Amino acid sequence: SGEKHIGWRTEFRSMEVQLTDFENAAFTVFVVLISRVILYFDLNLYMPLSKVDENMRRAHSRDAINTEKFWFRQTIMPPDSRRSSFTADGEHRPTCCGDLTLQECTVHEILMGKGDFRGLVPLVMAYLDMIDTDTGTLNQVSNYLQFICARASGELMSPAAWMRRFVMRHPAYKHDSVVPQRVAADLMATCHRIGAGLEKVPELHGSFYIAPVLSKDAYAKPLRSGDLFSPHKKNTDELIMMEQLRMSLLTKRRQLQEKEKKMKKDIEDLAAEMRHVDAQLAMLSAR
């Protein structure tokens, strides 16, 4: 064996392909950024294997994202969160297991935080701020993360839940756990139209604009990584708290916009009904 041992390696499990390029891009970007955040902040995500197994068991339940809670560490930052996990010569600096306090959290709480635990999404946004990400990229990533959080909160349906509902509501389905060819063909055709951007499904994507991801639009911007914790940078904990608040406010704003849209529609319906009543009254008065 060489002087430098390869050590342990951790991998993210591959996810199912999503219906649209937007969804695939959102989850791919999130996973990549989470890997960067883990390495940079030296996050400690170790848990007893028994809790990992329990999380896996719960994850297999139907609609687990909305009905189950999962064990997760509440202290994942190293004591000095403003220091990189890499030494000056590029070597990774290991840390011990630290505080092993675990708590049951929903997926949304793991992403957005719960109590003193700030959540993974605010960590990602703080990291992007620290590496001086350009505004266009920051807005796009923020949109991706808002979408993922909306799905985690139950605001948007998961593809699995939507497909189950599609089958259950199909007139050719006999509710006997046998999916006829007609139902399967219609499901695949609808999925194709959604993926091509020809059919909008608010239950899946809400108000998020689903645009095609084109290779010609890809570009690279050098990001700084050498002096992230200079004295001129914001305090890391303060920055993470700010990003947590920002994401919460963006979620609230999106929900209020949907509520406003619905209320405007209700007002328009009432106005139309009132005009109809006025017309009837005018007819009666003319007699």
N, C-alpha and C positions, 0 to 999 in steps of 0.2 A: 504494500500500500504506500502511496505517496505521502509527503509531509503534510499536505492539506487533504483531510478526509472530506468526501462528498457530503457526509452528514445526512440528516433527514430531509425529505422533500414532501411538500404538501400540495395537493391538487384540488381544484374546484371541480365538482361533479358536473358533467355536461347536462344541460337543460334541454327540454323538449323544444323543437323549433316552434316559433310563434307564428301567428297568422300573417303579420305584416313586417316589412322591413323596419318600421319604426320600433316595434316591440323587440325585435331581435337586436337592433342597435342599442336600445335602452338597457337591456339586460347584459349585453356584451360589454358596453361601456362601464356599467356599474361593477361588474365582476373585475374588470381590469383595474379600475380605480380603487376598489376595495383591496386588491393585492398590493397596490402601491402604498395605500394608507397603512396597511398592516406592517409593511417593511419599514416605512419611514418613521411612523410613530412608535414602532416596536410594540404593537398591540399584543397583549397577552390574552389569547382566547382559549387557553387550556381548560378543559372540563373533565371530570371523571367519565370514563368510558361508559359507565352505567347510565349516566344522564344523556350521553350522546345516543345510546341505543334507545332510551325512552323517547327522545325527540324523534328518532327515525320511526318508531312505532306510531307515534301520534301523527306524524306527517303523512302516513298512509291512509288516514281516515278521510272520508269524503268531505270536501269543503273545509279541510283542516285550516286553511288560511284564515277563515272567519270563525271557526268553532273551537280551535285548540290553542293552548298555550305551550310554550317551549322553554326549557331550562336555558338560561344564558347568564354569563358572568356580568356582574354589576361594576367591577373594577377591571378595566382592560388597558388603561393607560399606565405607563411606567411612572415611578415617583416624580422624575423630572421630565414632564411631557414636552419641554421645549428642546430636548436634545435628540438628535438623530440616533437611530439604532446602528449607525455605521461609524467606525473610527476614521481618523484622518487618512489612513492608507487604504480605505475601502473595505476593511474587514467588518463582518457583522458582529455586533456586540450582544451576546446572549443575556437574557434576564431570567430570574427565577420565577416560580409560579405565582408568588405574591398572594394577595387576598383572594381566596377562592369562594367568596360569597356568591351564591347562585340565587336566581329568582325566576319564577315562571312569568314569561312575557308573551304577548301576542306578537305576530310578525311585524305589525305596524309599530309596536313599542320598541322592538329590536332595531328597527330602521330609524325611528324618530326620537327615541329616548323615553325613559321612564324614571322619575325621581332624579337622583344624582347621576344616573347613567344617561349620557348625552345622545346616544344613538349613532348608528353608522353613517347615516346620510349627512348630518351636520359635520362629522369628521371629514367626509369626502369634500364637502363644500369648503371647509376651512383649509384643507390641503390645496385645493385648486386656487384659493385666494393667495396662499403663501408662495405658490410657484408662479404667480403673476400670469394666470391664464387670461387670454384675450377675451374681451367682452362677448364676442359672438359665440365662441366655444363655451364660455361660462353659461350663457343663456340657454344654449342647446342642451348642455348637460343638466342644468337645473330643470329643464322641461322633462327630460328623461326621468330624473329622480322623482319629480312630482307625480309623473305617471305611475311609477313603481309604487310609490306610497299610496296613491289613490287605489290601486289594485289591492295592496296589502290591508287597507282599512275597510275593504268591502264596498267602497264607493263605486268601483267598477268590477264587473264580473270577470272571473278567470275564464280562459278559453275552455277549460274542462267543464265548468258549470254552464257556460253558454251552449256547448255542444250537447250536454245532457238535456238541457231545456229544449233545444231544437228538436231532438229526437222525440222527447216526450210529447211535444205539441204537434208533431207531424201527423196528418190524418191517416197515413198508412201504417203507423205504429200501433200495434194491438196491445201494448202494455204487458207483453209476455216475455220480456227480456230477449226477444229475437228481433234484430234490426234487419228489416227487409232491404232488398237491393235498391228499391225506389228511394227509401229514406237515406241510405248511404250515398247514393248518387246525388241526391238533392243537397245533402250536407257538404259533400266535396265541391259541388258546383258553387254553393254559397261561399265556402271558404276561399275558393279561387277568386271570386269576385271581390271579396273583402281584401285579400292579399294584393290584388291588382289595383285597389283603390276605386273600384266601380260601385261598391256598396258600402254605405256607412252604417255602423252598428253602435249607437250611443251607449248601449249597455256595456260594450267592451272598451270603447275608447273615449266616451264622454265628449268633452269639448276639445280634446287634444287633436291638433291637425296632423293627419297622417300623410306625410309627403314621401315620395320615393327617395331612396338613398342611392345616389349616383356616384360611380367611381370618379368621374371627371370633376366632381366637386371636392374631392379629398385634397387636403393640403397639410403641411406640417409646419408647426411653429416651435422653435426651440424654447424649452422651458427651463428655468433656472432650478438647480438642485444643490449647489455648493454652499450657499450662504443663507439658507432659509431662516435660520434662527439668529440672524444679526440683531443687534440691539434696536434697530429701527423697525423691526417687524412687530406686529401686535402680539400681545400675550396670547399664547395658544388656547388656554382655557376660555379666555374672554371671546376669542374669535369663534370657537366651537359653539359657545352659548349663543352668540349672535346669529350664526348660521342656523342653529336649531330654531330660534325665534323666527328667522326669515322664512324657513320652510313651513313652519306652522301657520304663519300669516298668509303665505301664498296659497296654502290649502284652504284656509278660511275664505280668502278672496274668491277662489274658484267656486267654492260651494255657494257663496253669496251671489255670484254671477248667475249660477244655475237657478237659484231661487228667484232672482230678479227676472230672469227670462220667463220662468213659469208664471210669476205674478203678472207680468206684462201680457202674457197670453190669456190669462184669466180675465184681465181688465178688457182686452179686446173682445173676448167672447161676451162679456157682460154688456159692452157698448153695442155690439151687434144685436144682442137680444133686446136691448132697450130700444134700438131703432125699429126693430120689428114690432114691438109693442106700440110705439108711437105711431107707426104706420097704420096699425089696426085701429087705434083710437081716432086717427084722422079720418079713416073710412067711416067709422061709426058717426063721427060728428058731421060728415058730409051728407048723411041720409036725412 
